[in-house]
Structure formats: C-alpha cells, structure tokens
Amino acid sequence: MTSIAANLQAVRARIATACLAAGRPAESVQLLAVSKTWPAASVREAVAAGQRAFGENYVQEGAEKALELAGSGLEWHFIGPLQSNKTRLVAENFAWMHSVDRLKVAERLAAQRPPGLAPLQVCIQVNVSGEVSKSGCAPGEAATLARAVATLPNIRLRGLMAIPEPTDDTRLLRGRFAVLRDLRERLNAEGMQLDTLSMGMSHDLEDAIMEGATLVRVGTAIFGERIP
Ligand SMILES: *Cc1c(COP(=O)(O)O)cnc(C)c1O
C-alpha cells in the first residue's frame, strides 16, 4: 500500500535528484500536483503532506473542487484544453492558466478576470510535437502570440507550457523540451521576462528538468492510476 504522502515524498526526491544531476538548485523546480478525476478528499491528503499547488484539466470539475476547498490557501492551475465559451470559469476560479493557445482565449480571460483578484498567471501552450498533437500553438506562432498576450490587462504572461507526445526515445523527448526552452530564451532576449517553463509529467519529469523545466505537472505518480 502506498499513500499519497509517500508518493509525494518520492516525487520530491525525484525532482531533487534530477536538479542535482542538472546542476540546478532544488528550489528552481515547482511541483504542481495534478488532481484531475480525484476527489477533494485526495487533495486534502496531499495538502496534509505539504502540497499547495494543484492542477486540473476539466474546467467544471476543477472549479467545483476549488470552491469546495476554498479557504484552504490552495493555488489552482488550469492545465487543460479550453473552449472559449468556458473562459469565465477559469478567470474566476484559478490562479494560473497554462494552456493559452490563441489570442481570443487570452482576451476573454483578461476581460473576465474579476478586479478583486490578483492577475491571472498565464503560460502559452506550444505544440512542440508538430502533427502528432493538436493542442497548443505552432512554435512559429508562439512569439507573436506571446507579444500580444503580454499587453493584455488583468493577466500576466509567465512563460510557456508543452506536452510532448509520449515516447521512449529520450533524445527525441529532450529535443521537444529544448524547443520550449529555446523559445523562452529568444523571447527573453527581446525583453520579455518569462520565468516559467511548465513541462514534464510523471514519466518524463527528469528529462524536462534536464532541459530547464521550472514547473512539473505530476498526477499519476502522486495520486495513482486514473480510472478512465
Ligand atoms: C493529466 C495531465 C498531467 C499529469 O499527467 P501524469 O502522467 O498523470 O503525471 C500533466 N499535464 C497535463 C496537461 C495533464 O492533462
């Protein structure tokens, strides 16, 4: 029997080991616990083990969980695909949005962010796997989108996010992560201040950290296998 607390400890150890191997301080990588499909009780277990930031990728489910656990001082991140008619739920219930892939969604989030809340922290999702995956903007469109998003009120552009296609080919995978890292370097060279690379999940967080991830999104390794 493993517990969420033990799993969290093991994931933190993996992050620390990967940071050491990459010559990076352990605090340079934030752990986002992806609680999608798991009930509030599972989130509470993780909170008891010291976890504060949680990721959801179904907007209704995430908003409900955030409301149910309101007042616990948690930070909710939306990481899934979003139809533009659902932006209000994200603008009102989340601290972060990782999956902005078109200007229309960013504009709606900016318009709908309640004035009493801190600016919504935003990443642009980039499709680093080409034809294989449909989510995210093309790498060649990311700079234009980033410049436009950076000018919007009530949201703050923090960085880039990617979900490479699953593969056992480590070199290919590292190359996908490197696309995101290079893109951030280019944007920062032209004066942006992007501090976030949201990349790496349960099975590939070490490779992502080697390529510069600052935030890893981990579900299965913390909460267990999701029931489809
Ligand atoms: C589900 C999900 C994760 C977590 O994946 P695991 O393999 O369970 O760690 C990370 N990022 C996104 C966008 C997800 O939808």
The ligand as a MOL file (V3000), in Angstrom:
LIG
                    3D

  0  0  0     0  0            999 V3000
M  V30 BEGIN CTAB
M  V30 COUNTS 15 15 0 0 0
M  V30 BEGIN ATOM
M  V30 1 C -3.0110 14.7140 -16.6950 0
M  V30 2 C -2.0190 15.7620 -17.0260 0
M  V30 3 C -0.7510 15.7820 -16.4070 0
M  V30 4 C -0.2960 14.7180 -15.4270 0
M  V30 5 O -0.0090 13.5430 -16.0970 0
M  V30 6 P 0.5840 12.2590 -15.3130 0
M  V30 7 O 1.1330 11.4170 -16.4060 0
M  V30 8 O -0.5780 11.6410 -14.6070 0
M  V30 9 O 1.6120 12.7610 -14.3740 0
M  V30 10 C 0.1090 16.8110 -16.7330 0
M  V30 11 N -0.2400 17.7780 -17.6080 0
M  V30 12 C -1.4370 17.7970 -18.2110 0
M  V30 13 C -1.7440 18.8830 -19.1700 0
M  V30 14 C -2.3530 16.7910 -17.9480 0
M  V30 15 O -3.5460 16.8110 -18.5720 0
M  V30 END ATOM
M  V30 BEGIN BOND
M  V30 1 1 1 2
M  V30 2 1 2 3
M  V30 3 2 2 14
M  V30 4 1 3 4
M  V30 5 2 3 10
M  V30 6 1 4 5
M  V30 7 1 5 6
M  V30 8 2 6 7
M  V30 9 1 6 8
M  V30 10 1 6 9
M  V30 11 1 10 11
M  V30 12 2 11 12
M  V30 13 1 12 13
M  V30 14 1 12 14
M  V30 15 1 14 15
M  V30 END BOND
M  V30 END CTAB
M  END
